């Protein structure tokens, strides 16, 4: 089998997707990043290599997500793209005709507006991470319920309580207050879902024309409570594609196909990188008072990449292609 | 008396020129850096905006270099900036950095009010010399702006990455070094020649983005994570809604010099959306967005510091402008965060969006 590999390294999860040359998804892996992007990508590659039939040929690999540069260096990516472009590309293929994409991931949330198959507008959360997956994760942990069960418990709500959703800190104290008043757990969870949806629509979706079909994706789309809250608030049906949690990786794979076809070759280093010893270190550059934290990725004695310097003193020492 | 002042982009070049022309002893604070911000954050009220914190850090660092007097701009109106000079002065006193304070309030009716204030610094110098000093400072501001505009055009088209930045730095140093109007004219020409010497690919498709928003975060590259440079390397030609010389002409000379883009134009363009002064540059932000849309720009990016009230007003008006003119816009809020991944993601995605709308995908796949 021949195909393309897409890798999405996010703050909460790392996803890998293998698709055949026609763009049909053959394997999808969802892993928790747990603060170790390199090890997680390696684990994912190993798992993928085990699942794929022997002799599988990777014709291109793309990376996306907040760890895209890091992952791109490790695997030798053909396309390193931001997650907005990746998500839009994936939705257009998996949900033809999509006009609105609601995406809530671990650390950020975004809305993408598509018209006639082209991204016409997008917005992303600004300085605040309230209303993203990490916050839900944290609250689930605090209430001692597994995040996977969050949604179904929220669906049992009879009358969701009102929770302030503008700020994660206020939301938490509001929730604690409601708990101490004796509100039931399902009502609180459903209230939280509604608060997050309100916050998302006011903050991220502000001023955008939300038209059907609406696609909801990203890790948080696994939460049925959130789906229901969106449908209630928008008054529109909300679709969740079957690969909702790995859409970024799907997009990265599609972009890799585009790039590798154009270049006529792939830079993929092979599944062997799962065994290689990569080291990520950082040092503070003493060159000026900015004291930039320079991150360095090494394999053995070889420096693969550096970034983080404002002036380019360290990153420019390596070839441009690798750093960009 | 050893004077210092806060940094704001290239402001130090014209301001130093004016003060030195008057024979003042000037200490330019070290360029704003993480250390400056750390000092500012330590002593400033938590809810103050980032420009306040950087100002304060600049003053503390300048004092370490021997400065004893702060020259600071004043203001009035809904933006908190108007009382920053006084608060910063009080904080400096509290932490044992007692410094003199000279506040240059913007004139209300006539440029003579401004000249009068500069005279206070000048001591025994004649009126003629004071006016010449202000003129010289203005000429430097204009020279720096023209150089910057040339760099905005060259950067997205440069063949060797970083070549424009190098040429720009050389040009700035030349302008900074000029000590008279005659020398400045020569330096100005030379600087522009260096920039035009950057090898460029003129056939490369570039996108045009207008940068609008709050003056400090627009002008100070440290506060906006080198936004212009980043966009340049993504293949984008930028223009800014505020340049130093235009600001000086609008607010200090009250429009005395003709032929420059003025805030009145911006405010007139804002009229269908916002007819009132809302503090800071809120109204100009809206007007400039309209003007950029009319001028055929591909997109607009609004920049402001976290908690900036005038720009928050403008932000909520912008979707209307974007809808009417069909121009995409992106808002970037700057604060202490130093992680740049989020910023880069937004910029890349925005540039992708504009390029795909324009049908020039090679820009992004370069």
Interface residues (C-beta under 8 A of the other chain):
Chain A: X66 X81 X82 X83 X84 X85 X108 X118 X119 X120 X121 X122 X124 X126 X127 X206 X207 X208 X259 X262 X288 X289 X290 X291 X292 X310 X312 X316 X320
Chain B: X30 X31 X33 X34 X35 X36 X161 X162 X226 X306 X316 X319 X320 X322 X323 X328 X331 X332 X333 X335 X337 X341 X342 X344 X345 X346 X348 X349 X350 X352 X353 X356 X357 X365
